[in-house]
Amino acid sequence: MNSENTFFNKAALILRLGLGTVFIIGGLSKLSLLLSSTHQAAMVANYMGTTGYINELFQDYLFSNGILTPWFFLTSLSAFEFFSGIALVVGLMVRPLALFYGLLLWTFVFSLPVDTVPGASVGVKTYTSPAIFVQIRDITLSGLMFVLFNLGAGARSLDNKRGYTVEQPDWNSLGLLLRFSLGLTFIVGGFFGAYAKIPTFATSQLLLALVGIVLVFGRPQFVKIAGGVVVAIMLWFMFTKLNVDKGVIANLNGVKREFALAAAGLVLMKLGGGERFTLIDLINRSKHVFGVYKPVS
C-alpha cells in the first residue's frame, strides 16, 4: 500500500470516528429519555411541538394512518441511530450507511417548522430563521457522509477485513466536497450568526466568516491552516458547553455534531482540500474561457 492510500485510509478512519460518535451520542441520549417512563412524554412533545423538529406536514404524513405513533417512530429511529453509529465506528457497512445518511440528513431541513414570512404571526413560538441555516450543520454532515462513501471504510475497519475495497479516490473532487461542506457551516455562522438558532460556536462571527471563505476558496496550504483553526474552535466550543449540573450524556449531546466537524478539520489539516475551484483555479479557468492561457500560480 503506497503512502497516498495510507493517507486516504486514515482520513476515512477519522471521518468514520467523528460521524459515528455523532450518532452514538444522539441515539443514546434520545433512547435514555424515550425509554424512561418519566421523560418519554416530554421528549415526544419536544420533537412534535412548534419548536421541535417535525412540522405539521410530516406529522400528518407519518402518523395520520393511526398505525405509527410518534413514540414508536422516535424510539425506532433513535435505536437505528445508535447502532448505526457503532457500525460506523467499527467500520461495518460504511458505504451503504454513508449513502443513506447523506440523503436522510436533508430531511431534517425539510421537516423543520419555520415561519419567515414578513409581518406574519402564527401565534406560537417557532423557528424564525430559514431552516437551511438552522440545520446547516446537518447539511455539512451530509457532505461528510458523501466524502466517506467515496473513501470507503478505511483503516481498522471490519469492511476492509471482509475484503471490501474502494478504488483510489480523486482528492481534488473529494477535497472540494469536504472543504465546501465544512465551509458552509462557518460562512452561515459568520454572516448570519446574529439571527435565531444559527450556530456560532461561541466564536467571533468575523473569524467564522474568514475560516469559511478560506475553506471554500483557499489553496491547499491555507486550507490546512483553516482545518487546524476548525479543530481549535470545536475544542473551545466543547469547553464552553461543559455544565457540571448535567450528566455525561447530556453534556456530550450538546456538542455531538462538533465531533464530526473537528474530524473534518483534522482531515483537511492532513490532506488539504485539493486544487479544484480554489480562487486561483477559478481565475485560471476564467482566463481560459476568455482566451488568456497563462496560468496564475
C-alpha positions in Angstrom: 0.0 0.0 0.0 1.5 3.3 -1.0 1.7 6.4 1.2 -1.1 8.2 -0.6 -3.5 5.3 0.0 -2.4 5.2 3.6 -3.4 8.9 4.0 -6.8 8.2 2.4 -7.4 5.2 4.7 -6.6 7.3 7.7 -8.8 10.1 6.5 -11.7 7.6 6.2 -11.0 6.4 9.7 -11.0 9.9 11.2 -14.3 10.7 9.4 -15.8 7.4 10.5 -15.0 8.0 14.1 -16.2 11.6 14.1 -19.5 10.8 12.3 -20.1 7.6 14.3 -19.7 9.5 17.5 -22.4 11.9 16.5 -24.9 9.1 16.1 -23.9 7.1 19.1 -24.3 10.1 21.4 -27.5 11.3 19.7 -29.1 7.8 19.7 -28.1 7.1 23.3 -29.3 10.5 24.5 -32.7 10.1 22.9 -33.2 6.5 24.0 -32.3 7.3 27.6 -35.3 9.7 27.6 -37.7 7.8 25.3 -37.3 4.6 27.4 -37.9 6.4 30.7 -41.5 6.5 31.9 -40.9 9.9 33.5 -39.3 11.6 30.5 -40.8 10.0 27.3 -43.9 12.2 27.1 -41.8 15.4 27.3 -39.3 14.0 24.8 -42.1 13.3 22.3 -43.7 16.7 22.9 -40.3 18.3 22.4 -39.9 16.8 18.9 -43.6 17.3 17.8 -44.1 20.8 19.2 -43.8 24.1 17.3 -40.2 24.4 18.4 -39.4 20.8 17.7 -38.0 19.2 14.6 -41.1 17.8 12.7 -43.5 20.1 11.1 -47.3 19.5 10.6 -46.9 18.3 7.1 -44.5 15.5 8.1 -46.6 14.7 11.2 -49.7 14.3 9.1 -47.9 12.1 6.6 -46.3 9.9 9.2 -49.0 9.5 11.9 -52.4 10.1 10.3 -52.9 6.4 9.5 -53.2 5.6 13.2 -50.6 2.8 13.0 -47.3 4.5 13.5 -47.1 6.5 16.7 -44.7 9.4 17.5 -43.1 7.5 20.4 -42.5 4.3 18.3 -41.2 6.4 15.4 -38.7 8.3 17.5 -37.7 5.2 19.5 -37.1 3.2 16.4 -35.1 6.0 14.7 -33.1 6.6 17.8 -32.2 2.9 18.1 -31.1 2.8 14.5 -29.1 6.0 15.0 -27.3 4.4 18.0 -26.5 1.1 16.4 -25.5 2.6 13.0 -23.2 4.9 14.9 -21.5 1.9 16.4 -21.3 0.3 12.9 -19.6 3.4 11.5 -17.0 3.5 14.4 -16.1 -0.2 13.9 -16.2 0.2 10.1 -19.1 -2.1 9.3 -21.4 -1.4 6.2 -19.8 2.0 6.0 -20.6 2.8 2.4 -24.4 2.0 2.5 -24.7 3.8 5.8 -22.9 6.8 4.5 -25.1 6.9 1.4 -28.3 6.5 3.5 -27.3 9.2 6.0 -26.1 11.5 3.2 -29.6 11.6 1.9 -31.5 11.3 5.2 -29.8 14.3 6.8 -31.6 16.6 4.3 -35.0 15.6 5.6 -34.2 17.4 8.8 -34.1 20.6 6.8 -37.4 20.0 5.1 -39.2 18.9 8.3 -38.3 21.9 10.5 -41.3 24.1 11.5 -40.3 27.5 10.3 -42.1 30.9 9.9 -40.1 33.5 8.0 -42.9 35.3 6.2 -42.5 39.2 6.6 -45.2 40.5 9.0 -46.8 37.2 9.6 -47.5 35.9 13.1 -48.7 32.3 13.7 -49.4 33.0 17.4 -46.9 30.3 18.7 -43.2 30.2 19.3 -41.4 28.5 16.4 -38.2 28.8 14.3 -37.8 32.2 12.7 -34.6 31.7 10.7 -34.5 29.8 7.4 -34.4 26.0 8.0 -31.3 25.6 5.8 -29.4 28.0 8.1 -30.7 26.5 11.3 -29.8 23.0 10.1 -26.6 24.0 8.3 -24.5 21.5 10.4 -26.6 18.6 9.2 -26.0 19.8 5.6 -22.3 19.7 6.4 -22.7 16.2 7.9 -24.4 15.1 4.7 -21.4 16.3 2.7 -19.0 14.5 5.0 -21.1 11.3 4.5 -20.7 11.5 0.8 -17.0 12.0 1.2 -16.9 8.9 3.4 -19.0 7.0 0.9 -16.3 7.6 -1.8 -13.3 7.0 0.6 -14.8 3.7 1.9 -14.3 2.3 5.4 -10.6 3.0 5.5 -8.1 1.8 8.2 -9.0 -0.5 11.0 -12.5 -1.4 9.7 -14.4 -4.6 9.6 -15.4 -3.9 6.0 -11.8 -4.0 4.9 -11.1 -7.2 6.8 -14.0 -8.7 4.9 -12.3 -7.8 1.6 -14.3 -4.7 0.6 -12.1 -2.3 -1.2 -12.6 1.1 -2.9 -10.7 2.5 -5.9 -8.2 5.3 -5.1 -10.2 8.5 -4.8 -9.8 11.7 -6.7 -8.9 14.0 -3.8 -9.3 17.1 -5.9 -13.0 16.3 -6.1 -13.5 14.9 -2.6 -11.4 17.7 -1.1 -13.6 20.2 -2.8 -16.7 18.5 -1.4 -15.2 18.3 2.1 -13.9 21.8 2.3 -17.1 23.2 0.8 -19.4 21.2 3.1 -17.4 22.3 6.2 -17.0 25.9 4.9 -20.8 26.4 4.6 -21.3 26.0 8.3 -18.7 28.6 9.0 -19.9 31.0 6.3 -23.5 30.8 7.6 -22.4 31.3 11.2 -20.1 34.2 10.1 -22.7 36.1 8.1 -26.0 35.1 9.7 -25.0 34.3 13.3 -26.9 37.2 14.7 -30.2 35.5 13.8 -32.0 33.0 16.0 -30.7 29.4 16.3 -27.7 29.9 13.9 -24.7 28.1 15.3 -21.7 30.3 16.0 -19.7 28.0 18.4 -19.1 30.8 20.9 -16.7 32.4 18.4 -16.4 35.7 16.7 -18.5 35.9 13.6 -15.7 37.6 11.7 -13.4 34.7 12.4 -16.1 32.2 11.4 -16.6 34.0 8.1 -12.9 34.2 7.4 -12.4 30.5 8.1 -15.4 29.6 5.9 -14.1 31.7 3.0 -10.6 30.2 3.2 -12.1 26.6 3.3 -14.2 27.2 0.2 -11.7 29.2 -1.9 -8.3 28.7 -0.3 -5.2 26.9 -1.7 -4.3 23.6 0.0 -1.7 25.1 2.3 -4.2 27.7 3.6 -7.0 25.1 3.9 -4.6 23.0 6.1 -4.3 26.0 8.4 -8.0 26.6 8.4 -8.6 23.0 9.2 -6.4 23.4 12.3 -8.5 26.5 13.3 -11.7 24.5 12.9 -10.3 21.9 15.3 -9.4 24.6 17.8 -12.8 26.3 17.5 -14.6 22.9 18.1 -12.5 22.2 21.2 -13.2 25.7 22.5 -16.9 25.3 21.9 -17.0 21.9 23.7 -15.2 23.5 26.7 -17.7 26.4 26.8 -20.7 23.9 26.8 -19.5 21.9 29.7 -22.0 22.1 32.6 -21.3 20.4 35.9 -25.0 20.3 36.6 -25.6 18.0 33.6 -24.8 14.3 33.3 -22.1 13.0 30.8 -24.7 12.0 28.1 -26.4 15.4 28.3 -23.1 17.2 28.1 -21.9 15.2 25.1 -25.3 15.6 23.4 -24.8 19.3 23.4 -21.7 19.1 21.2 -22.2 15.8 19.3 -22.1 17.4 15.8 -18.9 19.2 16.7 -17.1 15.8 16.9 -17.7 15.3 13.1 -16.7 18.9 12.3 -13.5 18.5 14.2 -12.8 15.3 12.4 -13.3 17.0 9.0 -10.9 19.8 10.2 -8.3 17.1 11.0 -8.6 15.5 7.6 -8.1 18.9 5.9 -5.1 19.6 8.1 -3.5 16.4 6.8 -4.6 16.4 3.1 -5.6 19.9 2.3 -8.7 20.5 0.2 -7.3 19.9 -3.3 -6.8 22.4 -6.1 -10.2 22.3 -7.8 -12.3 25.5 -7.7 -9.9 27.4 -5.4 -9.7 31.1 -6.1 -6.6 30.6 -8.2 -8.2 27.7 -10.1 -11.3 29.9 -10.8 -9.1 32.7 -12.1 -7.2 30.3 -14.4 -10.5 28.8 -15.7 -11.8 32.3 -16.4 -8.7 33.2 -18.3 -9.0 30.0 -20.3 -12.6 30.9 -21.2 -11.6 34.4 -22.4 -8.6 33.1 -24.3 -5.8 34.2 -21.8 -3.9 30.9 -21.2 -1.1 32.0 -18.9 -2.0 30.4 -15.6 -1.8 32.1 -12.2 0.5 30.1 -9.9 
